[in-house]
Amino acid sequence: MSKTTLTRGNVLAHTICQLTLPATTFSTTTTEVTISCPGVKSTDKIQAQVDAVMTTGVGIGNVYTSADNAIIVRLFNLTGASVTQAAATMLISVKSCEDSPIPANVV
């Protein structure tokens, strides 16, 4: 599909990657885990799904990329104690958009 008159919103490529979230122990309220994902660009839009049970009190707060070939998963800890999230398989949805990054004036 050729570019439209809109300079935002068009997805040029949509890829699904399967990655491993490594076992992570942390006692703070949040921690960030960086995972290698070859081909991901710093301007891509990321979504994630974990194909396993998360440890009670642990969740995914955000998933994003700030550098090529790397995805950052922000985990949060609601327990107030040290927790270990077991290793898990993650499905990552990567969307490469036309004219990325999206302009700041998008409403």
ZILIN-V163826 format. One record per residue. RES is the residue in one small letter. D_LAST is the distance of its C-alpha to the last C-alpha in Angstrom with 1 decimal. Layout:
res = [RES/RES]
d_last = [D_LAST/D_LAST]
This chain:
res = [m/s/k/t/t/l/t/r/g/n/v/l/a/h/t/i/c/q/l/t/l/p/a/t/t/f/s/t/t/t/t/e/v/t/i/s/c/p/g/v/k/s/t/d/k/i/q/a/q/v/d/a/v/m/t/t/g/v/g/i/g/n/v/y/t/s/a/d/n/a/i/i/v/r/l/f/n/l/t/g/a/s/v/t/q/a/a/a/t/m/l/i/s/v/k/s/c/e/d/s/p/i/p/a/n/v/v]
d_last = [23.7/23.0/19.7/17.7/16.3/12.7/12.6/10.7/11.3/15.1/17.4/20.6/22.6/22.7/25.6/27.2/29.4/32.0/32.5/34.7/33.4/36.5/38.3/36.9/38.7/36.9/37.6/34.5/31.5/29.5/30.4/28.9/30.6/30.2/31.1/31.9/30.0/31.3/28.9/25.6/23.7/21.9/18.6/19.0/17.1/19.7/20.6/24.1/26.8/30.1/33.1/35.3/35.7/34.1/36.4/36.4/34.1/32.2/28.7/26.0/23.3/21.2/21.9/20.6/22.1/22.5/25.4/26.7/28.9/28.0/26.0/25.8/26.2/25.8/28.4/28.8/32.2/32.5/36.4/37.3/39.8/40.1/38.9/39.1/36.6/38.7/37.8/35.7/34.4/30.6/28.8/25.9/23.2/22.1/19.4/19.5/16.5/16.7/15.8/15.4/14.2/10.5/9.6/8.6/6.3/3.8/0.0]
